[in-house]
Amino acid sequence: MGMGRESRWEKDAMTVEIVFALVTAAVLAGVIFAVAWTLVLTLDLSGSAEKGVLAGGALLGAVAGVWRLVRVLLRFDEQRRMGR
């Protein structure tokens, strides 16, 4: 693949990969937050313990979501550069 303009197929592939990365990152973040929410409900936490677990779940979910997004996009870019 040269350094010229991308073909329509390549642009479509990039779009699909970006959407895939965003959706899987959001799902991963949501699942992690749901686990934290389930812990709060299961352990019947309240007050600062509830807020702490939910804040930790939100933070961990956000970090995992960003990690997933970056990982998928970097993998796609690496494969694109190798010509796959």
Residue pairs with C-beta under 8 A, 6 or more apart in sequence:
1 10
1 80
1 83
6 14
10 80
13 80
14 76
14 80
17 72
17 73
17 76
18 73
20 72
21 68
21 69
21 72
21 73
21 76
22 69
24 68
24 72
25 65
25 66
25 68
25 69
25 72
26 65
28 61
28 64
28 65
28 68
29 61
29 62
29 64
29 65
30 61
31 61
32 57
32 60
32 61
32 64
33 54
33 57
33 58
33 61
35 57
36 53
36 54
36 56
36 57
36 58
36 60
36 61
37 54
37 57
39 45
39 53
39 57
40 50
40 53
40 54
45 53
